[in-house]
Amino acid sequence: MGPSGIPVLFSDSWLLAVSKPAGMPVQPDPTGDADLLTLLRRARKEPGLELAHRIDRPVSGVVLLARGSGATSALHALFRERRMEKRYWAIVEGRVEESQAQLRHHLAHDARKHKAVVTKAAEGGEACTRVRSLAQGDRYALVECMPEGGAFHQIRAQLAAWGHPIKGDVKYGARRAEKDRSIALHARTLRFVHPFTGEEVRLEAPPPQAMPWPVLVKQSGALPWSHGG
């Protein structure tokens, strides 16, 4: 746990990785609520910290930050060139019959509604997310998602279009919202080759403890992803 009260997953001369709680914005927004970047800069006395990427406010999990302009540029390049492996866990509504699926949709950003919409090929870019079923409960399933790229609300929109909206994600068709306005989407893992040391880095954020996360995670056994699948 760092001085900010935010759990630190990794820290060296160039990088800082933390586990963001659901409900906290990663950077200042119009609400004026406390945000991750400002909190870390102040608590760690590092005004030069910069976000390497972003995750949505209602989402929990790994957030990677850079120390210095060189690190910022290097990490942005890893994300842009898709050399950053990202895995998310999500609790979704319904019974997931497939053990694995590859979701492909054309998505467009509806700025007025602040959401992604599935559209015709000529109107939006193609998004692809690999999904693997981890555990099945009575009303919800735990799935692992491995998105290619990082389109706006990609996982949220694609899981909803698949017929399995994320628990609590009423913007994309979930039955009901969570009291804390979080959604059951968790940035579980980032894996990449360190741009300065050349070593492989694997960052993993522990899953949330709110029910039904512990039950489904225990049931899943959290098996590793099969790269051949």
C-alpha positions as CSV (number, residue, x, y, z in Angstrom):
1,M,0.0,0.0,0.0
2,G,1.4,3.3,-1.0
3,P,1.3,6.7,0.8
4,S,-1.9,7.5,-1.1
5,G,-3.8,4.5,0.3
6,I,-3.9,3.1,-3.2
7,P,-2.3,-0.4,-3.5
8,V,1.0,-0.4,-5.5
9,L,1.5,-3.3,-7.8
10,F,4.9,-2.3,-9.3
11,S,7.4,0.5,-9.0
12,D,10.8,1.3,-10.5
13,S,12.6,4.3,-11.9
14,W,10.4,4.6,-14.9
15,L,7.0,3.0,-14.1
16,L,4.4,2.9,-11.4
17,A,1.4,0.5,-11.4
18,V,-1.5,0.7,-9.0
19,S,-4.8,-1.0,-8.4
20,K,-7.6,1.6,-8.8
21,P,-10.8,1.1,-6.9
22,A,-14.1,1.2,-8.8
23,G,-15.8,4.6,-8.7
24,M,-12.6,6.8,-8.8
25,P,-11.8,8.7,-12.0
26,V,-8.3,8.2,-13.3
27,Q,-7.9,12.0,-13.9
28,P,-9.8,15.2,-13.0
29,D,-13.3,15.3,-14.4
30,P,-16.3,17.8,-14.2
31,T,-17.5,16.2,-11.0
32,G,-14.5,17.5,-9.1
33,D,-14.3,14.2,-7.2
34,A,-10.9,13.0,-6.0
35,D,-9.1,11.4,-8.9
36,L,-6.3,8.8,-9.1
37,L,-3.7,10.9,-10.9
38,T,-3.9,13.9,-8.6
39,L,-4.0,11.8,-5.5
40,L,-0.8,9.9,-6.5
41,R,1.0,13.0,-7.6
42,R,0.3,14.7,-4.2
43,A,0.8,11.7,-1.9
44,R,4.0,10.5,-3.6
45,K,5.3,14.1,-4.2
46,E,5.7,13.3,-7.9
47,P,4.1,16.0,-9.9
48,G,5.6,14.6,-13.1
49,L,3.6,11.3,-13.0
50,E,1.6,10.7,-16.2
51,L,-1.1,8.2,-17.1
52,A,0.0,5.6,-19.7
53,H,-3.6,4.7,-20.4
54,R,-7.1,5.0,-18.9
55,I,-9.8,2.8,-17.5
56,D,-13.4,3.9,-16.9
57,R,-14.5,5.4,-13.6
58,P,-16.8,2.5,-12.6
59,V,-14.1,-0.1,-13.5
60,S,-11.5,-1.4,-11.0
61,G,-8.0,-2.7,-11.6
62,V,-4.5,-2.1,-13.0
63,V,-3.6,1.4,-14.0
64,L,0.0,2.0,-15.3
65,L,1.7,5.4,-14.9
66,A,5.0,6.8,-16.3
67,R,7.8,8.7,-14.6
68,G,9.2,11.2,-17.1
69,S,8.4,12.1,-20.7
70,G,10.6,9.3,-22.0
71,A,8.7,6.6,-20.1
72,T,5.4,8.2,-21.1
73,S,6.3,8.1,-24.8
74,A,7.5,4.5,-24.5
75,L,4.4,3.2,-22.8
76,H,2.1,5.1,-25.1
77,A,3.9,3.3,-28.0
78,L,3.4,-0.1,-26.4
79,F,-0.4,0.5,-26.2
80,R,-0.6,2.1,-29.7
81,E,1.4,-0.7,-31.3
82,R,-0.6,-3.4,-29.4
83,R,2.4,-4.7,-27.6
84,M,0.6,-4.5,-24.3
85,E,-1.4,-7.6,-23.4
86,K,-4.6,-6.6,-21.5
87,R,-6.9,-9.0,-19.7
88,Y,-10.1,-8.0,-17.9
89,W,-12.4,-10.0,-15.8
90,A,-16.1,-9.3,-15.9
91,I,-19.2,-10.6,-14.2
92,V,-22.0,-10.8,-16.8
93,E,-25.7,-11.5,-16.8
94,G,-27.1,-14.8,-17.9
95,R,-25.7,-18.2,-18.8
96,V,-22.7,-18.3,-21.0
97,E,-22.8,-21.4,-23.1
98,E,-19.6,-21.1,-25.0
99,S,-16.3,-21.9,-23.4
100,Q,-14.5,-19.4,-25.7
101,A,-15.7,-16.8,-28.2
102,Q,-14.3,-14.2,-30.4
103,L,-16.5,-11.1,-30.5
104,R,-16.2,-8.8,-33.6
105,H,-18.3,-5.7,-34.0
106,H,-18.1,-2.4,-35.7
107,L,-18.3,0.3,-33.0
108,A,-19.0,4.0,-33.2
109,H,-18.7,6.6,-30.4
110,D,-22.0,8.3,-29.7
111,A,-20.6,11.4,-27.9
112,R,-24.1,12.7,-27.0
113,K,-25.0,9.6,-25.1
114,H,-21.3,9.0,-24.1
115,K,-21.5,5.3,-25.2
116,A,-20.3,3.0,-27.9
117,V,-22.9,1.7,-30.3
118,V,-22.7,-1.3,-32.6
119,T,-23.1,0.0,-36.2
120,K,-22.6,-1.0,-39.8
121,A,-19.1,-1.6,-41.2
122,A,-19.0,1.7,-43.1
123,E,-19.9,3.7,-40.0
124,G,-17.5,2.4,-37.3
125,G,-14.2,0.7,-36.8
126,E,-14.0,-3.0,-36.1
127,A,-13.3,-4.1,-32.6
128,C,-12.3,-7.6,-31.5
129,T,-12.4,-9.1,-28.1
130,R,-11.6,-12.7,-27.1
131,V,-13.7,-14.0,-24.3
132,R,-13.3,-17.1,-22.2
133,S,-15.8,-18.4,-19.7
134,L,-14.3,-18.9,-16.2
135,A,-17.2,-19.8,-13.9
136,Q,-21.0,-20.0,-14.1
137,G,-23.4,-19.2,-11.3
138,D,-27.2,-19.1,-11.1
139,R,-27.7,-15.7,-12.6
140,Y,-24.2,-14.5,-13.4
141,A,-21.0,-15.8,-15.1
142,L,-17.4,-14.8,-14.7
143,V,-15.6,-14.3,-18.0
144,E,-12.1,-13.2,-19.0
145,C,-11.8,-10.7,-21.9
146,M,-8.7,-10.0,-24.0
147,P,-9.4,-7.0,-26.2
148,E,-7.4,-6.1,-29.3
149,G,-6.8,-2.4,-29.2
150,G,-8.7,-0.1,-26.9
151,A,-11.8,1.3,-28.6
152,F,-14.1,3.5,-26.4
153,H,-16.2,1.2,-24.1
154,Q,-15.1,-1.7,-26.2
155,I,-15.6,-4.6,-23.7
156,R,-18.8,-3.1,-22.3
157,A,-20.4,-2.6,-25.7
158,Q,-19.3,-6.0,-27.1
159,L,-20.4,-8.0,-24.1
160,A,-23.8,-6.3,-24.2
161,A,-24.1,-7.0,-28.0
162,W,-23.2,-10.7,-27.3
163,G,-26.3,-10.8,-25.0
164,H,-24.4,-10.7,-21.7
165,P,-24.2,-7.1,-20.3
166,I,-21.9,-6.5,-17.4
167,K,-23.5,-6.6,-13.9
168,G,-24.4,-3.1,-12.9
169,D,-23.8,-1.6,-16.3
170,V,-27.2,-0.1,-17.0
171,K,-25.8,2.1,-19.7
172,Y,-25.4,-1.1,-21.7
173,G,-28.5,-3.0,-20.7
174,A,-27.9,-4.4,-17.3
175,R,-31.0,-5.1,-15.2
176,R,-30.1,-2.9,-12.3
177,A,-27.3,-0.5,-11.2
178,E,-25.0,-1.1,-8.2
179,K,-25.5,1.1,-5.2
180,D,-22.0,2.5,-5.5
181,R,-22.5,3.0,-9.3
182,S,-19.6,0.6,-10.0
183,I,-19.8,-2.1,-12.7
184,A,-18.4,-5.6,-12.4
185,L,-15.5,-5.1,-14.8
186,H,-12.0,-5.4,-13.5
187,A,-8.7,-4.7,-15.3
188,R,-7.0,-7.9,-14.1
189,T,-3.7,-8.1,-15.9
190,L,-1.2,-6.1,-18.0
191,R,1.7,-7.9,-19.5
192,F,4.5,-6.4,-21.6
193,V,8.2,-6.2,-22.2
194,H,9.7,-3.3,-20.1
195,P,10.8,-0.6,-22.6
196,F,14.0,0.2,-20.6
197,T,15.1,-3.1,-19.0
198,G,13.9,-5.6,-21.6
199,E,12.4,-7.8,-18.9
200,E,8.8,-9.2,-19.1
201,V,6.5,-7.4,-16.6
202,R,3.2,-8.9,-15.5
203,L,1.0,-6.7,-13.4
204,E,-2.0,-8.3,-11.7
205,A,-4.7,-6.6,-9.6
206,P,-6.6,-8.7,-7.0
207,P,-10.3,-9.0,-7.9
208,P,-12.9,-7.0,-5.9
209,Q,-14.2,-8.5,-2.7
210,A,-17.9,-7.5,-3.2
211,M,-20.2,-10.4,-3.8
212,P,-20.5,-12.4,-6.0
213,W,-16.8,-11.9,-7.0
214,P,-15.2,-14.2,-4.3
215,V,-17.6,-17.0,-5.1
216,L,-17.2,-17.0,-8.8
217,V,-13.4,-16.5,-8.6
218,K,-13.1,-19.4,-6.3
219,Q,-15.2,-21.6,-8.6
220,S,-13.1,-20.6,-11.6
221,G,-9.8,-21.6,-10.1
222,A,-8.4,-18.6,-12.1
223,L,-6.8,-20.8,-14.7
224,P,-4.2,-19.2,-17.0
225,W,-5.1,-18.1,-20.5
226,S,-4.3,-20.6,-23.3
227,H,-2.4,-18.6,-25.9
228,G,-3.1,-21.3,-28.5
229,G,-6.9,-21.0,-28.0
